[in-house]
Amino acid sequence: MPKRFAAIGLLLIALGLAGACAPKIAPVDAADDLAAYAEILPEQAPESDPAAVSAEALAAFDFSRSPFPGGQGWYYFNGHLLDQESRRWTIMFAILPDWQVFGIVELPDRQITLPIYRRQPTVTLLDDRSLSARDLATLRQPEAGRLRYEFKFEDARLQLNLTLSALKAPIRVNGHGEITMGHTGTSSYYLIPSMRIAGDAFFGNQTYELSGLGWMDHQWGKWDLPQIRRWHWHAIHLSNGGELMVFEILNRDPAKNEMLCDYIKPDGGLLAREPCKTKILQTWASPRTGKTWAAAWRIEMPMEKAELTLIPDSLDREINPVIYEGGCHVRGTFRGEPVVGRSFYEEYQK
């Protein structure tokens, strides 16, 4: 899905409530959002069994292989976490082959947002298990063939030490693991829709124990980025145990626009390319770049009798002039039943 952008790198976490927007949508009450966390956070679900995962899917997340065949791509993950005092954290990380690092950290209960963006030309494969941005961040797969990862990040504001373990097997996005990017480009695309995240953070001279639910994906290939004007990407966890990935790519030639809507069922099965409609409910104008970003959304899936509203944790989560990303509260109906959840939204804009 940070996703979908071939000139950035590793990390994103978002939070707060600021900025001007139109129309106005009321923020979600903290207690209501905590209830959504309680509905989606894993309890004692076992890790995904590698023996039940295809060799192809395991290879897509195997650090011993070339991480970015074709020269473009990213490793990305996000998370919806609680600390020991039940305060909310949302996080996102991404690594790109040109070794840029970007991200954002949101702490909505304290209205703090930490955007992270740094060019890191010294990012290296430390060994056949680790991607490292030197003193900034390292993403490591300790054991080959196991969908378990360790992430470390440190700058002057924040330190993170996290472990991510797959709860569901990887999914071939679009049903076969390939999507169109731009007029002529293609991308291999796999995702792990549900991961347990645990670890700690050091922030504001205090240590926090963190746990929650995450998402990881890996894209690589050779795509036609100059022909892409904009994209909207959503990674949604629902209280029914399912996940939803919505990826809308708007090209210079509108006839070549792409809309992908993949629903991962509670049992891990995939309903690929579901019919899907999206509508922007709220925007935010950046005082720094002058760009207007989409902030709140409605997503409809007629085949599933689903209608979801996505309300942002904060409005100001512009990472750099081309990427906007952060966490959202989700509420609505799915197959006629009420659902709540959490999501990450990403927008790329030239």
C-alpha positions as CSV (number, residue, x, y, z in Angstrom):
1,M,0.0,0.0,0.0
2,P,3.7,3.9,3.4
3,K,2.2,3.0,-0.3
4,R,2.7,3.4,-3.1
5,F,5.4,5.9,-3.9
6,A,8.8,5.4,-5.5
7,A,10.8,8.2,-3.9
8,I,10.4,7.8,-0.2
9,G,11.5,5.3,2.5
10,L,10.7,4.0,5.9
11,L,8.2,5.1,8.6
12,L,5.0,6.7,9.4
13,I,2.9,7.3,12.5
14,A,0.1,9.9,12.9
15,L,-2.0,11.9,15.4
16,G,-3.7,15.1,16.6
17,L,-6.6,17.4,15.5
18,A,-5.7,20.6,13.7
19,G,-6.1,22.5,10.5
20,A,-8.8,23.9,8.3
21,C,-11.1,21.8,6.3
22,A,-14.4,21.8,4.4
23,P,-16.9,20.4,5.0
24,K,-16.6,20.0,8.8
25,I,-16.8,16.5,10.3
26,A,-16.9,16.1,14.1
27,P,-14.0,14.2,15.5
28,V,-14.5,10.7,17.0
29,D,-15.0,10.5,20.8
30,A,-11.9,8.9,22.4
31,A,-14.1,6.3,24.2
32,D,-15.8,5.3,21.0
33,D,-12.4,4.9,19.3
34,L,-11.0,2.8,22.2
35,A,-14.1,0.6,21.8
36,A,-13.0,0.1,18.1
37,Y,-9.5,-0.8,19.2
38,A,-10.9,-3.4,21.6
39,E,-12.9,-5.0,18.8
40,I,-10.0,-5.4,16.4
41,L,-7.0,-6.0,18.7
42,P,-5.8,-9.7,18.7
43,E,-6.0,-11.6,21.9
44,Q,-4.1,-14.9,21.9
45,A,-4.4,-15.8,18.2
46,P,-1.5,-18.0,17.0
47,E,1.0,-16.8,14.5
48,S,0.4,-17.8,10.9
49,D,1.8,-21.3,10.2
50,P,4.6,-21.1,7.6
51,A,3.8,-24.6,6.5
52,A,0.4,-23.4,5.4
53,V,1.8,-20.5,3.3
54,S,2.8,-21.0,-0.3
55,A,6.5,-20.7,-1.2
56,E,5.7,-17.9,-3.5
57,A,4.0,-15.9,-0.7
58,L,6.8,-16.6,1.7
59,A,9.3,-15.4,-0.9
60,A,7.6,-12.1,-1.2
61,F,8.5,-11.3,2.4
62,D,11.9,-13.1,2.6
63,F,14.7,-10.6,3.3
64,S,17.3,-13.0,1.9
65,R,16.0,-12.3,-1.6
66,S,16.5,-9.1,-3.5
67,P,14.0,-6.7,-1.8
68,F,13.3,-4.5,-4.9
69,P,13.5,-6.4,-8.2
70,G,13.0,-4.0,-11.0
71,G,14.4,-1.1,-9.0
72,Q,11.1,0.3,-7.6
73,G,9.1,-0.7,-4.6
74,W,8.8,-0.6,-0.8
75,Y,8.4,-2.5,2.4
76,Y,5.7,-1.0,4.4
77,F,3.8,-1.6,7.7
78,N,1.4,0.3,9.9
79,G,-0.1,-0.4,13.3
80,H,-2.9,0.6,15.7
81,L,-1.5,0.3,19.2
82,L,-2.3,0.9,22.9
83,D,0.2,1.6,25.7
84,Q,0.0,0.4,29.3
85,E,-2.4,3.3,30.1
86,S,-4.7,2.5,27.2
87,R,-3.6,5.5,25.3
88,R,-3.7,5.3,21.5
89,W,-0.7,5.2,19.1
90,T,-0.8,4.9,15.4
91,I,2.3,4.1,13.4
92,M,3.5,3.5,9.9
93,F,6.9,2.7,8.4
94,A,8.1,2.3,4.8
95,I,11.5,1.5,3.2
96,L,12.2,2.4,-0.5
97,P,15.1,1.4,-2.7
98,D,16.3,4.9,-3.1
99,W,16.8,4.8,0.6
100,Q,14.5,7.6,1.7
101,V,12.8,7.2,5.1
102,F,9.4,8.6,5.8
103,G,6.7,8.1,8.4
104,I,4.4,9.6,11.0
105,V,3.5,8.9,14.6
106,E,0.1,9.9,16.0
107,L,-0.8,10.0,19.7
108,P,-4.4,11.2,19.5
109,D,-5.0,11.3,23.2
110,R,-2.3,14.0,23.5
111,Q,-2.8,15.6,20.1
112,I,0.8,15.0,19.1
113,T,1.8,14.3,15.5
114,L,5.4,13.4,14.6
115,P,6.0,13.3,10.8
116,I,9.3,11.7,9.8
117,Y,11.1,12.2,6.5
118,R,14.7,11.9,5.7
119,R,16.8,11.0,2.7
120,Q,19.2,8.1,3.7
121,P,21.5,7.3,0.8
122,T,23.5,5.0,3.1
123,V,20.6,2.5,3.7
124,T,22.1,-1.0,3.2
125,L,21.4,-4.6,3.4
126,L,23.4,-5.3,6.6
127,D,23.2,-9.0,5.9
128,D,20.7,-11.3,4.3
129,R,18.1,-10.6,7.1
130,S,18.2,-6.8,7.6
131,L,17.4,-3.5,5.9
132,S,19.1,-0.7,7.7
133,A,19.1,3.1,7.5
134,R,22.2,3.3,9.7
135,D,21.5,5.2,12.9
136,L,17.9,5.9,12.0
137,A,16.0,2.6,11.5
138,T,16.4,-1.1,10.9
139,L,13.8,-3.7,9.8
140,R,15.0,-7.3,10.3
141,Q,13.6,-10.8,9.7
142,P,15.4,-12.9,12.3
143,E,14.4,-16.3,10.8
144,A,14.1,-17.3,7.2
145,G,10.7,-18.8,6.3
146,R,9.0,-17.2,9.3
147,L,6.8,-14.2,9.0
148,R,8.1,-12.4,12.0
149,Y,10.0,-9.1,11.9
150,E,11.8,-6.7,14.3
151,F,11.8,-3.0,13.8
152,K,14.0,-0.4,15.6
153,F,13.9,3.4,15.1
154,E,15.6,6.2,16.9
155,D,15.8,10.0,16.4
156,A,16.0,12.9,18.8
157,R,12.3,12.7,19.5
158,L,11.4,9.0,19.7
159,Q,12.8,5.5,20.1
160,L,10.8,2.4,19.0
161,N,11.5,-1.3,19.4
162,L,8.8,-3.5,17.9
163,T,8.2,-7.1,16.9
164,L,5.6,-7.9,14.2
165,S,4.2,-11.4,13.8
166,A,1.8,-12.5,11.0
167,L,-1.6,-13.7,12.2
168,K,-2.9,-14.3,8.6
169,A,-1.1,-15.7,5.6
170,P,0.1,-13.3,2.9
171,I,-2.4,-12.3,0.2
172,R,-1.8,-11.9,-3.5
173,V,-3.3,-8.4,-4.2
174,N,-5.7,-8.4,-7.1
175,G,-6.0,-12.2,-6.8
176,H,-2.8,-12.9,-8.7
177,G,-0.2,-10.5,-7.0
178,E,0.2,-8.0,-9.8
179,I,-1.4,-4.5,-10.5
180,T,-1.0,-1.8,-13.1
181,M,0.9,1.3,-12.0
182,G,0.6,4.2,-14.4
183,H,-0.1,3.8,-18.1
184,T,2.3,1.0,-18.9
185,G,4.0,0.0,-15.6
186,T,3.3,-3.1,-13.4
187,S,3.9,-3.9,-9.8
188,S,4.1,-7.2,-7.9
189,Y,2.0,-6.6,-4.7
190,Y,1.6,-8.9,-1.7
191,L,0.3,-8.0,1.8
192,I,0.0,-9.5,5.2
193,P,-3.4,-8.2,6.4
194,S,-3.1,-9.0,10.1
195,M,0.0,-8.8,12.4
196,R,0.4,-8.8,16.1
197,I,2.7,-5.9,17.2
198,A,4.4,-5.7,20.6
199,G,7.3,-3.7,22.0
200,D,8.1,-0.4,23.6
201,A,8.7,3.3,22.9
202,F,10.7,5.9,24.6
203,F,9.1,9.4,24.2
204,G,9.1,12.5,26.4
205,N,11.5,10.9,28.9
206,Q,9.1,8.0,29.5
207,T,9.0,4.4,28.4
208,Y,5.7,3.0,27.1
209,E,4.8,-0.7,26.5
210,L,2.9,-1.0,23.2
211,S,0.7,-3.7,21.7
212,G,-1.8,-3.9,19.0
213,L,-2.6,-4.9,15.4
214,G,-0.7,-4.2,12.2
215,W,-0.5,-4.6,8.5
216,M,2.5,-5.2,6.2
217,D,2.9,-5.1,2.4
218,H,5.6,-5.4,-0.2
219,Q,5.6,-3.9,-3.7
220,W,8.2,-4.1,-6.3
221,G,8.5,-3.8,-10.1
222,K,8.9,-1.2,-12.7
223,W,6.1,1.2,-13.0
224,D,5.2,4.4,-14.8
225,L,5.2,6.9,-11.9
226,P,5.3,10.1,-14.1
227,Q,1.9,9.2,-15.5
228,I,0.3,8.9,-12.0
229,R,-1.3,12.1,-10.8
230,R,-2.6,10.9,-7.5
231,W,-3.5,7.8,-5.5
232,H,-5.7,7.1,-2.5
233,W,-5.0,3.9,-0.5
234,H,-6.8,2.5,2.5
235,A,-5.8,-0.4,4.8
236,I,-8.9,-1.3,6.9
237,H,-9.3,-3.6,9.9
238,L,-12.9,-4.4,10.7
239,S,-14.5,-5.8,13.9
240,N,-16.0,-8.7,12.0
241,G,-12.4,-10.1,11.7
242,G,-12.0,-9.1,8.0
243,E,-9.7,-6.6,6.3
244,L,-10.2,-4.4,3.3
245,M,-7.6,-2.9,0.9
246,V,-8.8,-0.1,-1.4
247,F,-6.4,1.4,-3.9
248,E,-7.5,4.0,-6.4
249,I,-4.8,5.2,-8.9
250,L,-5.6,8.3,-10.9
251,N,-3.5,8.6,-14.1
252,R,-2.9,11.5,-16.5
253,D,-5.1,9.6,-18.9
254,P,-8.4,9.0,-17.0
255,A,-9.2,6.1,-19.2
256,K,-6.3,4.2,-17.5
257,N,-7.4,4.9,-13.9
258,E,-7.4,1.8,-11.6
259,M,-9.7,0.9,-8.7
260,L,-8.8,-2.1,-6.6
261,C,-10.9,-3.3,-3.7
262,D,-9.8,-6.6,-2.1
263,Y,-11.6,-8.0,0.9
264,I,-9.8,-10.5,3.1
265,K,-12.3,-12.7,5.0
266,P,-11.9,-13.6,8.7
267,D,-10.7,-17.0,7.7
268,G,-8.0,-15.5,5.4
269,G,-9.8,-16.1,2.1
270,L,-9.7,-13.4,-0.5
271,L,-12.5,-11.7,-2.5
272,A,-10.5,-9.8,-5.1
273,R,-11.6,-6.8,-7.2
274,E,-14.9,-6.4,-5.4
275,P,-17.0,-3.6,-6.9
276,C,-16.4,-0.5,-4.8
277,K,-17.3,3.2,-4.7
278,T,-15.5,5.9,-2.7
279,K,-16.5,9.5,-1.8
280,I,-14.4,12.2,-0.1
281,L,-16.3,13.7,2.9
282,Q,-13.7,16.1,4.1
283,T,-10.5,17.9,2.9
284,W,-7.7,19.7,4.6
285,A,-5.6,22.5,3.1
286,S,-1.9,22.5,4.0
287,P,-0.5,25.9,5.1
288,R,3.0,24.7,4.0
289,T,2.5,23.5,0.5
290,G,-0.9,24.9,-0.4
291,K,-2.1,21.4,-1.4
292,T,-5.6,20.1,-0.5
293,W,-5.7,16.6,0.8
294,A,-8.6,14.2,1.3
295,A,-9.1,13.5,5.0
296,A,-12.5,11.7,5.6
297,W,-14.1,9.1,3.4
298,R,-17.1,7.0,2.6
299,I,-16.5,3.6,1.0
300,E,-19.3,1.4,-0.4
301,M,-19.2,-2.2,-1.5
302,P,-22.6,-3.1,-3.0
303,M,-21.9,-6.8,-3.3
304,E,-21.2,-7.0,0.5
305,K,-24.0,-4.5,1.4
306,A,-21.2,-2.5,3.1
307,E,-21.0,1.2,3.8
308,L,-18.1,2.5,5.8
309,T,-17.2,6.0,7.1
310,L,-13.5,6.8,7.8
311,I,-12.8,9.7,10.1
312,P,-9.2,10.9,10.6
313,D,-7.4,10.9,13.9
314,S,-5.9,14.3,12.9
315,L,-5.9,16.5,9.8
316,D,-2.3,17.7,9.6
317,R,-0.3,14.6,8.6
318,E,1.5,15.9,5.5
319,I,4.8,14.0,5.5
320,N,6.4,15.9,2.7
321,P,5.0,17.7,-0.4
322,V,3.8,14.5,-2.1
323,I,2.6,12.2,0.7
324,Y,-0.2,12.5,3.3
325,E,-0.9,9.6,5.6
326,G,-2.4,8.7,9.0
327,G,-4.9,6.7,11.1
328,C,-8.7,6.7,10.9
329,H,-11.6,5.5,13.0
330,V,-14.0,3.3,11.0
331,R,-17.7,2.8,11.5
332,G,-20.6,1.6,9.4
333,T,-22.3,-1.7,8.2
334,F,-21.0,-4.8,6.5
335,R,-23.4,-7.4,5.2
336,G,-26.1,-5.6,7.0
337,E,-24.5,-5.8,10.4
338,P,-22.9,-2.9,12.3
339,V,-19.1,-2.8,12.3
340,V,-16.4,-0.6,13.7
341,G,-12.6,-0.6,13.1
342,R,-9.4,1.2,12.4
343,S,-7.7,2.1,9.1
344,F,-4.7,3.8,7.6
345,Y,-5.2,6.2,4.7
346,E,-2.4,7.3,2.3
347,E,-2.5,9.9,-0.5
348,Y,0.1,10.5,-3.1
349,Q,-0.2,13.8,-5.0
350,K,2.2,15.2,-7.6
